[in-house]
Amino acid sequence: MVSPETRSAALLAGLREIAPDYVFHLPSSTLKSLLTGLAELGITVHPLTREEEGIGIASGLALAGRKPVLVIQDNGLGNALTALTTFPQAYHIPIFLLVSQRGGLGEYNSMIHTFCERVEPILDAAGIRYFKLDARIPLEEWTPTVALAYQYMQTTHRPIAVLCNLMAGQ
């Protein structure tokens, strides 16, 4: 079994290729290894109070030619949905979201399942493109998927999410 720290290292390598100017996140113990690694690389990491706040800040930075990345949990996508669909999606602003998936196999928090098991259909209904990284995807594909998803975001000028399960589940 691949550890959350090993999966985080693969994501970190992908983010290193992107070389973001800023990373915004909501505090989460699941994301600790990833956020620590970003700070060690010297990438500015800023905490947020809410996901939609991050959408607004990242949109402004993207419009100014900067490279922001949002790192959130999938249970926070509900908070960000209106902001995502009415601003960056509607106005073709490229926003990159690295979304830690919760729920499924290995999830220890019973309340998480209600929303998290429906994230993909919600993103589909909202027309937000996403790429998925979990136990079914070989670890050696995680880093290039992050970098390619970022390129795809730049090409399409739309918000793009990479859904990644750092825990044991799918």
Secondary structure, DSSP 8 states (H G I E B T S, - for coil): ---HHHHHHHHHHHHHHH--SEEEE---GGGHHHHHHHHHTT-EEEE-SSHHHHHHHHHHHHHTT--EEEEEEGGGHHHHHHHHHHTTTTTT---EEEEE--SSTT---GGGHHHHTTHHHHHHHHT-EEEEESTTS-GGGHHHHHHHHHHHHHHHTS-EEEEE--SS--
